[in-house]
Amino acid sequence: MSPVALAAKPPAAACRQAAAIRGRDARRPVPSRPLQVARAAADDDKVAAVQQALEQAKANPETADKLKLMEEAMANPAMQAQLGGMMEVMQNPAFMARMADLKEDPELKPIFEEIKGGGMPALMKYMNDPEFLGKIGAKMGDVAPAGVPTTAAAAAAAPPQEVNNILDAAKYGDLEAIEDYMAIGKGDLKDGEGRTALHYAVAYDQAPAVQALLSSGFDSNATEKDGNTALHYAAGYGRKECVGMLLAAGADVGVKNGKGQTAVDVVKGEPRNPLNQDTTLLAVLDGTAEPATINQ
């Protein structure tokens, strides 16, 4: 045997080790490449579907405004503190057990079912309902762990809102600041989207601020960049009180936004909008009845 052949021949121990490795590899399941590709494609399709749905939502001016307002709210230190406290409480086993009981409570079960079926709009409706929150608080008792602030305590402990202009004043419902800015001629400020203080007051559901602006002579028909008036906003958000204030101030129900929609079109375009249940208000918005009939 040649020296080259001897050098190329591996030792017996190495041969046994290699055979053992091959045996393990033979027993190890080999991933199916087509299956991996199929799963990856399915995941890509899901991501694409979510992105498409988000883009479609953003194309709707009312939805886009809601998303923007939610982003602004989430950036607020007060909201962050509130959510932090809520998350800690919600992870408490005692809290979860009590919530499970409340979902079967005869008084609250219909509300939980409405929230489950109605999604975010229904949730926000009850999050702004003092009576509902009071019932929840009374029934929850003291399940929050020691040292964890309640929602109300977190909000109260948050730093005061900073008001730098009339848009801030409208957002936070600061009536005194609204009066001051209007008095010095700084009430016509608009943001980058062309929204006025009246748009902000409606969007943030600050009805007293809406009334203060209108009483100061604010233009009820001012439009933002997409052609939406404050009435479009109030109608889209389903805020009857704000709609009534705007109509009483002479808001034009015939104004069309960039999509050719009037305020009543915006309402009817969303079946879950609560204003669809108010036939009198719809008649006023479509121009077949006078605003004075709303409260009759």
C-alpha positions as CSV (number, residue, x, y, z in Angstrom):
1,M,0.0,0.0,0.0
2,S,1.3,3.4,-0.9
3,P,2.1,6.1,1.7
4,V,-0.6,8.3,0.1
5,A,-3.2,5.6,0.5
6,L,-2.2,5.1,4.1
7,A,-2.4,8.8,4.8
8,A,-5.8,9.1,3.3
9,K,-7.3,6.2,5.2
10,P,-9.0,7.4,8.4
11,P,-8.4,5.7,11.8
12,A,-10.9,3.1,12.9
13,A,-12.2,5.3,15.7
14,A,-12.9,8.1,13.3
15,C,-14.9,5.8,11.1
16,R,-17.0,4.6,14.0
17,Q,-17.7,8.2,15.0
18,A,-18.7,9.2,11.5
19,A,-21.0,6.2,11.2
20,A,-22.7,7.1,14.5
21,I,-23.3,10.7,13.3
22,R,-24.8,9.4,10.1
23,G,-27.0,7.1,12.1
24,R,-28.3,10.0,14.2
25,D,-28.8,12.1,11.1
26,A,-30.8,9.3,9.5
27,R,-33.1,9.2,12.5
28,R,-33.5,13.0,12.8
29,P,-36.6,14.2,11.0
30,V,-35.8,16.3,8.0
31,P,-38.0,19.5,7.6
32,S,-40.1,19.5,4.5
33,R,-39.0,22.4,2.4
34,P,-42.3,22.7,0.5
35,L,-44.1,22.8,3.9
36,Q,-41.8,25.6,5.1
37,V,-42.4,27.5,1.9
38,A,-46.1,27.1,2.2
39,R,-46.2,28.3,5.8
40,A,-44.0,31.3,4.9
41,A,-46.3,32.2,2.0
42,A,-49.4,31.9,4.3
43,D,-47.8,34.2,6.8
44,D,-46.9,36.7,4.1
45,D,-50.5,36.5,2.9
46,K,-51.8,37.3,6.4
47,V,-49.4,40.2,6.8
48,A,-50.4,41.5,3.4
49,A,-54.1,41.2,4.3
50,V,-53.6,43.1,7.5
51,Q,-51.6,45.8,5.7
52,Q,-54.3,46.1,3.0
53,A,-57.0,46.4,5.7
54,L,-55.1,49.1,7.5
55,E,-54.5,51.0,4.2
56,Q,-58.2,50.8,3.4
57,A,-59.1,52.1,6.9
58,K,-56.7,55.0,6.5
59,A,-58.4,55.9,3.2
60,N,-61.5,56.7,5.2
61,P,-61.2,60.2,6.6
62,E,-63.1,59.4,9.8
63,T,-61.2,56.3,10.5
64,A,-57.9,57.9,9.7
65,D,-58.6,60.7,12.1
66,K,-59.5,58.2,14.8
67,L,-56.3,56.4,14.3
68,K,-54.3,59.6,14.5
69,L,-56.1,60.7,17.6
70,M,-55.4,57.3,19.2
71,E,-51.7,57.6,18.3
72,E,-51.7,61.0,20.0
73,A,-53.5,59.7,23.0
74,M,-51.1,56.7,23.4
75,A,-48.1,59.2,23.4
76,N,-49.7,61.1,26.3
77,P,-47.8,60.5,29.6
78,A,-51.1,60.4,31.5
79,M,-52.5,57.6,29.2
80,Q,-49.2,55.7,29.5
81,A,-49.4,55.8,33.3
82,Q,-53.0,54.8,33.2
83,L,-52.4,51.9,30.9
84,G,-49.4,50.7,32.9
85,G,-51.5,50.6,36.0
86,M,-54.3,48.8,34.2
87,M,-52.0,46.2,32.7
88,E,-50.5,45.4,36.1
89,V,-54.0,45.0,37.7
90,M,-55.3,42.9,34.8
91,Q,-52.5,40.4,35.3
92,N,-53.6,39.9,38.9
93,P,-55.3,36.4,39.3
94,A,-57.9,37.9,41.6
95,F,-58.8,40.5,39.0
96,M,-59.1,37.9,36.3
97,A,-61.3,35.7,38.5
98,R,-63.6,38.6,39.4
99,M,-63.8,39.6,35.7
100,A,-64.9,36.1,34.8
101,D,-67.7,36.4,37.3
102,L,-68.8,39.8,36.1
103,K,-69.1,38.6,32.5
104,E,-71.9,36.4,33.8
105,D,-73.4,39.1,36.0
106,P,-77.1,39.5,34.9
107,E,-76.7,43.3,35.0
108,L,-73.4,43.5,33.1
109,K,-73.6,40.5,30.8
110,P,-75.5,42.3,28.0
111,I,-72.9,45.1,28.0
112,F,-70.0,42.6,27.7
113,E,-71.7,40.9,24.9
114,E,-72.3,44.2,23.1
115,I,-68.6,45.1,23.5
116,K,-67.6,41.7,22.2
117,G,-69.8,42.1,19.1
118,G,-69.2,45.8,18.6
119,G,-65.5,45.9,18.9
120,M,-63.5,49.1,19.6
121,P,-66.4,51.6,19.1
122,A,-68.5,49.7,21.7
123,L,-65.6,49.5,24.1
124,M,-64.9,53.3,23.8
125,K,-68.6,54.0,24.3
126,Y,-68.6,52.3,27.7
127,M,-65.1,53.5,28.6
128,N,-66.7,57.0,28.5
129,D,-69.8,55.9,30.5
130,P,-69.5,57.0,34.2
131,E,-72.5,54.9,35.2
132,F,-71.0,51.7,33.7
133,L,-67.5,52.4,35.1
134,G,-69.1,53.1,38.5
135,K,-70.9,49.7,38.5
136,I,-67.6,47.9,37.5
137,G,-65.7,49.7,40.2
138,A,-68.3,48.8,42.8
139,K,-68.4,45.1,41.8
140,M,-64.7,44.8,41.5
141,G,-64.1,45.9,45.0
142,D,-60.4,45.8,46.2
143,V,-58.9,43.2,43.8
144,A,-56.1,45.6,42.7
145,P,-52.9,44.6,44.4
146,A,-51.4,46.9,47.0
147,G,-49.3,49.7,45.5
148,V,-50.9,49.5,42.0
149,P,-52.9,52.7,41.2
150,T,-56.4,52.5,40.0
151,T,-57.4,54.0,36.7
152,A,-58.8,57.1,38.4
153,A,-55.7,57.4,40.6
154,A,-53.3,57.1,37.7
155,A,-55.2,59.8,35.8
156,A,-55.3,62.1,38.8
157,A,-51.5,61.6,39.5
158,A,-50.6,62.4,35.9
159,P,-49.0,65.8,35.1
160,P,-51.4,68.6,34.0
161,Q,-52.0,68.9,30.3
162,E,-50.0,71.6,28.6
163,V,-52.0,74.1,26.6
164,N,-49.9,75.9,24.0
165,N,-52.6,77.0,21.6
166,I,-56.3,76.9,20.9
167,L,-56.1,73.4,19.5
168,D,-54.7,72.1,22.8
169,A,-57.4,74.1,24.6
170,A,-60.1,72.5,22.5
171,K,-58.6,69.0,22.9
172,Y,-58.5,69.2,26.7
173,G,-61.7,71.2,27.1
174,D,-60.0,74.2,28.7
175,L,-62.8,76.8,28.3
176,E,-60.9,79.6,29.9
177,A,-58.0,79.2,27.4
178,I,-60.4,79.0,24.5
179,E,-62.0,82.3,25.6
180,D,-58.5,83.9,25.9
181,Y,-57.3,82.7,22.5
182,M,-60.5,83.8,20.8
183,A,-60.2,87.2,22.5
184,I,-56.7,87.9,21.2
185,G,-57.5,86.8,17.7
186,K,-55.7,83.4,17.8
187,G,-58.7,81.2,17.3
188,D,-58.2,80.4,13.6
189,L,-55.1,78.2,14.1
190,K,-55.1,74.9,12.0
191,D,-52.9,71.9,12.3
192,G,-51.0,70.2,9.5
193,E,-54.2,68.4,8.4
194,G,-56.2,71.6,8.2
195,R,-58.2,70.8,11.3
196,T,-59.5,73.7,13.4
197,A,-60.2,73.9,17.1
198,L,-63.8,73.0,16.4
199,H,-62.7,69.8,14.8
200,Y,-60.5,69.0,17.8
201,A,-63.3,69.7,20.3
202,V,-65.6,67.4,18.5
203,A,-63.0,64.7,17.9
204,Y,-62.1,64.6,21.6
205,D,-65.8,64.7,22.6
206,Q,-65.4,68.0,24.5
207,A,-69.0,69.2,24.1
208,P,-68.6,72.3,26.4
209,A,-65.6,73.3,24.3
210,V,-67.7,72.9,21.1
211,Q,-70.4,75.2,22.6
212,A,-67.8,77.7,23.8
213,L,-66.3,77.9,20.3
214,L,-69.6,78.3,18.6
215,S,-70.8,80.9,21.1
216,S,-67.6,82.9,20.3
217,G,-68.6,83.0,16.6
218,F,-66.4,80.1,15.3
219,D,-67.1,79.1,11.7
220,S,-69.2,75.9,12.0
221,N,-68.6,75.1,8.3
222,A,-64.8,75.3,8.3
223,T,-63.2,72.3,6.5
224,E,-60.0,70.4,6.9
225,K,-57.8,69.2,4.0
226,D,-60.2,66.3,3.1
227,G,-63.2,68.6,3.1
228,N,-64.7,67.4,6.4
229,T,-66.5,69.9,8.5
230,A,-66.9,69.5,12.3
231,L,-70.4,68.2,11.5
232,H,-68.8,65.4,9.4
233,Y,-66.7,64.6,12.5
234,A,-69.6,64.7,15.0
235,A,-71.7,62.6,12.7
236,G,-68.9,60.1,12.0
237,Y,-68.2,59.7,15.7
238,G,-71.9,59.3,16.5
239,R,-71.9,62.3,18.9
240,K,-75.5,63.5,19.0
241,E,-74.9,66.3,21.5
242,C,-72.2,67.8,19.3
243,V,-74.3,67.3,16.2
244,G,-77.2,69.2,17.8
245,M,-74.9,72.1,18.9
246,L,-73.5,72.4,15.4
247,L,-76.9,72.3,13.7
248,A,-78.3,74.9,16.2
249,A,-75.3,77.1,15.2
250,G,-76.2,76.9,11.6
251,A,-73.9,74.1,10.3
252,D,-74.6,73.4,6.7
253,V,-75.9,69.8,6.3
254,G,-75.3,70.0,2.5
255,V,-71.5,70.4,2.6
256,K,-69.7,67.5,0.9
257,N,-66.3,66.3,1.8
258,G,-63.6,65.2,-0.7
259,K,-65.4,61.9,-1.2
260,G,-68.6,63.6,-2.0
261,Q,-70.2,62.7,1.3
262,T,-72.5,64.8,3.4
263,A,-72.7,64.3,7.2
264,V,-75.7,62.0,6.8
265,D,-73.8,59.9,4.2
266,V,-71.0,59.4,6.8
267,V,-73.5,58.2,9.3
268,K,-75.2,55.8,7.0
269,G,-71.8,54.5,5.7
270,E,-71.2,52.9,9.1
271,P,-74.1,50.6,10.2
272,R,-72.9,50.5,13.8
273,N,-73.1,54.3,14.2
274,P,-75.6,54.9,16.9
275,L,-77.1,57.9,15.1
276,N,-78.6,55.5,12.6
277,Q,-81.2,54.7,15.3
278,D,-82.3,58.3,15.5
279,T,-84.7,58.8,12.6
280,T,-85.4,62.4,13.7
281,L,-81.8,63.4,13.6
282,L,-81.2,61.6,10.3
283,A,-84.1,63.6,8.9
284,V,-82.4,66.9,10.0
285,L,-79.1,65.8,8.6
286,D,-80.6,64.9,5.2
287,G,-82.3,68.2,5.0
288,T,-85.9,67.0,5.3
289,A,-86.5,68.4,8.8
290,E,-85.6,71.4,10.8
291,P,-82.9,71.3,13.6
292,A,-85.6,72.5,16.1
293,T,-87.2,69.1,15.8
294,I,-84.3,67.2,17.3
295,N,-85.3,67.8,21.0
296,Q,-89.0,67.6,20.4
